[in-house]
Amino acid sequence: MCGIVGYVGPRAVTDVLVPGLSRLEYRGYDSAGVAVHGGDSISVIKRAGRMEELEKAIADDPLPNGHGGIGHTRWATHGAPNTINAHPHQDCKSSVVVVHNGIIENWSSLKTELLAAGHAFVTDTDTEVVAHMIEDLADLDLDEAVRQVMRRAEGALALVVMRDSDPDLIVGARRQSPLVVGRGDGENFVASDIPAFLEHTREMVVLDDDRVIEVRAGSLRVTDLNGNEVEPEQRKVEWDFEAAEKGGYPTFMLKEIHEQPAAIADTLRGRLDAVGAVQLRELELDERLLRAVDKVFVVACGTSYHAAMMAKYAIERWTRLPVEIDIASEFRYRDPVLDARSLVVGISQSGETIDTLAAVRYARAQGSTVIGVSNVVDSALAREADAVLYTRAGPEIGVAATKTFTTQLVVMQLLGLYLAQVKGSMDPGGIEYLVTEMRKLPEAVESVLVRDPEISAMAAEFEGVRDFFFLGRSGDFPVAMEGALKLKEIAYVRAEGYAAGEMKHGPIALIEPGVVVVGTATDEHVKTKTISNMEEMRARGGTIVLIVEDGDGDVDHLADHVITVPRGPDLICTVTAVVPLQLLAYHVATAKGLDVDKPRNLAKTVTVE
């Protein structure tokens, strides 16, 4: 998430930074800004909104013709998406400018320390602490100052920094957030992604974690956090512009499916503590209020509704609170019984879904406490709710939700465990076990993604199939529903999701040779029942695809295709179980030659009833 561009060389800096940021706007479009070193000082222009707003501002007030500068296009993770919070950020003396991707987890303690030392903050961001920390290190070379910041900052971050005392130098650093360098002839580039400099050079340097790079027009120097010089890996970029924007993937949707391990890691970051408990400090809700809650309602639409379904299982199982789930467009019309002891959770990836907004407004009017779950900072849902949890999936360009869905699942599991902690409904050891297992999710999802070629080959057999059923029980039921929806959305085939036990009550009449039945059987306490239901589908001639956990090899005789996912606790494993179904839908659609990024009749955000 977010786009970074830096440049030192003979060209007019804005002629490099602005086009570079435009090519990275898919990484963030809440605000943008640039800083150019004019020789004596650094000039900064930044604006809320899309790149067009920044371009207009620069046209109205041109920046100096410097030969070094940095820029940023933001997808907000900390602080509202406005001009003040836009990058670059400066210190008290305007002597340092910083752009940053990622999340500085210990920003609060660092800020408290800096405030006590007399620093004045003007933004709500975590990034600003870096500028003030470097201000305090003015007696050090900039590369050493950045190394000291990296040693103190916790979390994922990519930093690019300039100082007014050295107009020809940019210093960058990274940890768990991408940063690459483009090497030119008498010029060099720093960026969060390749498209920013691909117009100018195909030669690049890849930085490892916890590396600091000094970039001048004619030189590069990479060191570790102890100042030891290291030899970086050099590569030649073979992609064209379009492929580069998509990270080498043929579509944004496939890129975003493969971004899920990082998105899940970002969503978990800072929310699981060292002793195995859940920390949701951003809720800022009185725990006495949460302990008084006697009923939970979860409202959402589309894919988010399937996250709400999983939330019902998690919250009821872990907190023993009754949970009702509603399609948001129906919620207020059924006249639900709400009061001050009701907790209402609204889920919307954009935070602008009109039906979900109407539902949470109705709930607040009844005196209920509302928690919003959104992927967009300061969205309408975030402003309407009493508290908000962000999914941190980063921008999702493909219309069909993928990484925003899996991160919604993770957030709802975090909320369920947090409520269990507050209410004391689970033994701390049980929570610690589930927290430990949640930490494994990014790696578990990565292990599923390596099976992409296997799933692609299977999907090729289904190019002409018109009828699919997706079945599951308990936590696997929402997974089945989401698998069916993905196939409908992008492959335009009839795909129905059912609770596996319901098939006997009518729908089994539709099972015949040629119908594909996909069963998800990862929820341990109902697994054998789901397998029995799949036997019934096989007996009627259905083509059987089974999603099971590693080690469940006794189902090979039943299924035409078996896809395994890593073992995990019930409900937690739903996050990994949905990934093969995303890939299945993707490959069926692409086998049919369809545009998966822009499926017909659909919009990314639904803002009309």
C-alpha positions, -999 to 999 in steps of 0.1 A, spaced: 0 0 0 11 36 -8 36 46 -35 70 61 -30 92 77 -57 126 93 -52 151 108 -77 186 123 -79 200 133 -113 201 160 -140 164 159 -150 138 184 -136 127 165 -105 89 170 -109 92 156 -145 102 123 -129 83 123 -96 48 132 -109 46 107 -137 62 81 -114 36 87 -87 8 85 -113 20 50 -123 19 40 -86 -15 56 -79 -31 21 -79 -12 16 -46 -29 46 -30 -52 74 -40 -62 93 -8 -36 120 -12 -2 127 -28 28 150 -23 63 158 -35 94 175 -20 121 190 -42 155 202 -29 161 236 -45 197 238 -33 192 260 -2 160 244 11 134 218 5 100 228 -10 69 206 -3 35 205 -21 9 180 -11 -29 176 -16 -57 154 -6 -74 134 -34 -62 119 -66 -30 128 -84 -49 154 -105 -52 176 -74 -14 175 -69 -7 182 -105 -30 213 -105 -13 226 -73 22 222 -89 9 239 -121 -3 269 -100 28 271 -78 58 255 -96 85 238 -76 121 249 -79 143 232 -106 161 210 -82 178 177 -90 168 157 -60 133 150 -46 109 125 -31 72 119 -36 44 98 -22 9 87 -31 -10 76 0 -35 50 10 -42 60 46 -35 36 74 -29 61 102 -47 94 103 -75 107 81 -68 111 43 -65 148 41 -38 173 30 -22 177 64 -17 140 68 -4 136 32 33 128 28 60 141 27 63 150 64 87 174 79 104 181 113 100 213 134 127 232 113 116 220 79 151 206 75 141 170 70 114 154 47 102 118 50 79 95 31 69 62 45 50 30 37 39 6 64 30 9 101 53 20 129 38 0 157 55 19 186 48 53 172 28 63 203 57 58 227 81 75 203 58 105 199 54 108 237 92 109 241 95 135 213 68 157 227 85 157 261 117 168 243 98 199 229 89 187 194 56 201 179 35 177 158 12 189 131 -2 156 117 -21 126 130 3 101 113 28 76 127 53 87 100 59 122 115 78 107 144 106 97 119 111 133 108 115 145 144 138 117 154 161 125 125 159 162 135 173 152 169 202 134 151 213 164 131 250 159 142 250 125 124 253 117 87 219 110 73 225 74 66 235 68 103 205 88 115 182 65 95 200 34 108 193 46 143 156 52 135 154 17 120 169 2 151 142 19 173 111 17 150 90 -14 153 68 -28 125 68 -28 87 83 2 71 99 16 40 115 50 45 129 75 21 145 107 36 161 139 25 179 166 45 183 202 35 221 201 42 228 176 14 208 183 -18 223 154 -37 215 126 -13 185 104 -7 186 78 20 161 48 20 155 19 43 132 -11 44 117 -38 66 89 -60 54 77 -32 30 90 -31 -5 117 -6 -17 137 -10 -49 163 12 -66 165 19 -104 200 25 -117 205 50 -145 233 67 -163 243 96 -140 209 93 -122 193 70 -97 157 63 -86 141 49 -54 106 35 -54 82 12 -37 75 -5 -70 91 -9 -105 66 11 -126 78 44 -111 111 43 -129 106 17 -157 103 45 -183 139 55 -175 158 23 -167 154 -14 -165 184 -19 -142 174 -23 -106 188 -31 -72 167 -52 -47 170 -43 -10 168 -70 17 151 -63 50 169 -41 75 191 -25 48 198 12 44 207 27 10 225 60 2 215 72 -33 234 99 -52 232 107 -89 263 86 -97 265 62 -68 247 38 -45 258 24 -12 240 -3 8 246 -10 45 231 -32 72 218 -16 105 253 -17 120 268 3 91 285 -26 74 285 -23 37 268 -51 18 266 -60 -18 230 -57 -31 213 -80 -56 211 -65 -91 184 -74 -116 172 -65 -151 135 -58 -154 119 -77 -183 83 -65 -178 64 -39 -198 46 -10 -181 13 -28 -178 28 -59 -164 49 -39 -140 19 -22 -125 5 -56 -118 38 -69 -103 43 -92 -132 9 -109 -128 -15 -109 -158 -43 -93 -138 -48 -72 -107 -71 -99 -93 -43 -126 -94 -18 -101 -80 -42 -94 -51 -49 -130 -44 -11 -135 -41 -8 -104 -18 -30 -121 8 -1 -133 31 12 -98 33 -22 -83 38 -30 -107 66 3 -100 83 -4 -63 81 -39 -68 96 -25 -89 125 5 -65 131 3 -48 165 -29 -66 175 -14 -98 190 8 -93 221 38 -113 233 18 -132 259 -8 -145 236 -36 -120 239 -55 -97 215 -49 -60 216 -74 -37 199 -65 -4 214 -79 15 184 -114 5 194 -112 30 223 -144 15 238 -149 12 276 -145 -25 285 -174 -21 309 -196 -12 279 -185 -44 261 -190 -65 292 -226 -53 293 -234 -63 257 -260 -91 257 -265 -94 219 -245 -89 188 -258 -80 153 -235 -82 122 -247 -64 91 -230 -65 56 -236 -71 19 -221 -94 -7 -187 -108 1 -187 -89 34 -219 -108 44 -199 -140 42 -174 -125 66 -204 -117 88 -215 -154 87 -181 -165 99 -182 -138 126 -214 -153 140 -198 -187 144 -167 -172 160 -184 -148 184 -210 -173 196 -185 -200 201 -159 -179 219 -181 -155 238 -214 -174 242 -232 -142 231 -261 -146 207 -254 -132 173 -277 -123 145 -264 -116 110 -283 -96 85 -280 -86 49 -277 -49 54 -303 -39 29 -329 -59 49 -318 -50 84 -338 -19 92 -369 -31 73 -374 -61 95 -377 -38 126 -349 -56 147 -350 -53 185 -321 -32 195 -311 -13 226 -281 1 245 -269 -34 254 -267 -44 217 -234 -43 198 -238 -38 160 -209 -46 137 -211 -32 101 -187 -46 76 -178 -29 43 -145 -31 24 -150 5 10 -168 18 40 -192 36 16 -218 8 9 -251 26 12 -271 -3 26 -245 -9 54 -244 28 62 -281 30 65 -281 -1 88 -256 13 112 -273 47 113 -305 29 122 -287 10 150 -272 41 165 -306 58 165 -318 29 187 -289 36 212 -267 6 202 -229 7 201 -216 4 165 -182 -10 154 -173 -5 118 -150 -28 98 -135 -12 67 -105 -12 45 -105 25 40 -94 50 67 -119 77 75 -145 62 53 -182 71 58 -186 39 79 -156 48 101 -172 82 107 -206 68 115 -194 41 139 -185 45 176 -153 26 169 -136 12 138 -113 -17 129 -93 -14 97 -84 -45 76 -52 -30 62 -54 -50 30 -42 -21 9 -58 -9 -23 -78 -36 -41 -82 -28 -78 -100 -59 -90 -137 -56 -85 -142 -90 -70 -130 -89 -34 -102 -113 -25 -76 -99 0 -102 -76 15 -123 -107 23 -96 -127 40 -86 -97 61 -122 -92 71 -122 -128 83 -91 -121 103 -105 -89 118 -137 -106 128 -118 -134 145 -97 -108 163 -128 -91 175 -144 -124 186 -113 -133 207 -111 -98 221 -147 -99 233 -139 -133 248 -110 -117 267 -131 -88 279 -160 -110 290 -138 -137 305 -157 -164 285 -126 -182 274 -96 -195 293 -65 -174 286 -47 -206 276 -74 -212 249 -70 -176 236 -32 -179 236 -35 -211 215 -57 -194 189 -35 -163 188 -5 -186 182 -23 -202 153 -34 -169 139 3 -159 137 8 -188 113 -19 -176 88 4 -157 64 27 -187 60 -3 -210 57 -19 -189 29 15 -188 11 16 -226 11 -18 -227 -6 -8 -202 -32 21 -224 -44 -6 -249 -56 -19 -224 -81 -7 -244 -111 -25 -275 -99 -57 -255 -94 -53 -239 -128 -50 -273 -145 -81 -285 -127 -101 -254 -136 -93 -259 -173 -115 -290 -172 -145 -269 -160 -144 -243 -188 -177 -255 -203 -195 -264 -170 -226 -243 -164 -237 -256 -129 -217 -256 -97 -226 -263 -61 -204 -253 -32 -211 -270 1 -198 -267 37 -209 -269 73 -202 -247 103 -172 -224 95 -169 -240 61 -204 -228 51 -194 -191 47 -164 -204 27 -187 -223 4 -209 -192 0 -179 -171 -9 -166 -196 -34 -199 -197 -52 -202 -159 -53 -167 -155 -68 -175 -179 -96 -208 -161 -103 -191 -127 -103 -162 -134 -127 -171 -166 -146 -208 -159 -152 -220 -194 -144 -247 -207 -121 -230 -214 -88 -250 -220 -56 -236 -222 -20 -255 -243 5 -251 -257 40 -241 -293 31 -269 -308 51 -295 -288 33 -289 -305 -1 -312 -334 9 -341 -309 14 -346 -302 -23 -315 -290 -42 -301 -325 -45 -327 -329 -73 -304 -308 -95 -273 -331 -91 -266 -351 -122 -236 -359 -144 -219 -328 -155 -226 -308 -124 -195 -299 -103 -199 -300 -65 -171 -284 -45 -171 -294 -8 -151 -276 19 -143 -300 48 -118 -283 71 -140 -277 102 -130 -307 124 -162 -313 144 -184 -315 113 -159 -329 88 -172 -364 87 -207 -352 81 -196 -330 52 -178 -360 37 -210 -381 40 -229 -353 22 -204 -353 -6 -208 -391 -10 -245 -384 -17 -235 -359 -44 -211 -385 -59 -238 -411 -60 -260 -388 -82 -232 -384 -107 -217 -351 -96 -180 -343 -103 -165 -339 -68 -139 -314 -57 -129 -315 -21 -110 -290 0 -95 -308 30 -66 -304 54 -32 -319 50 -33 -355 61 -69 -362 52 -59 -385 25 -87 -410 31 -110 -390 7 -91 -397 -25 -116 -425 -34 -145 -400 -31 -133 -370 -51 -123 -364 -86 -100 -336 -74 -86 -330 -39 -70 -298 -28 -53 -297 6 -47 -267 29 -26 -266 61 -42 -279 92 -55 -253 117 -81 -248 144 -117 -246 134 -128 -212 122 -92 -199 120 -87 -223 91 -115 -207 71 -89 -180 60 -68 -206 42 -98 -227 30 -112 -198 9 -80 -192 -11 -83 -223 -34 -118 -213 -42 -106 -178 -52 -81 -194 -75 -106 -219 -89 -130 -190 -98 -101 -170 -113 -89 -198 -135 -123 -209 -147 -130 -173 -157 -97 -168 -175 -101 -202 -193 -133 -186 -207 -114 -155 -218 -132 -132 -194 -119 -99 -179 -117 -108 -142 -106 -73 -131 -138 -57 -145 -167 -82 -144 -198 -72 -162 -226 -53 -144 -205 -49 -112 -190 -20 -94 -163 -20 -67 -185 1 -43 -223 1 -42 -235 35 -32 -272 33 -43 -301 13 -28 
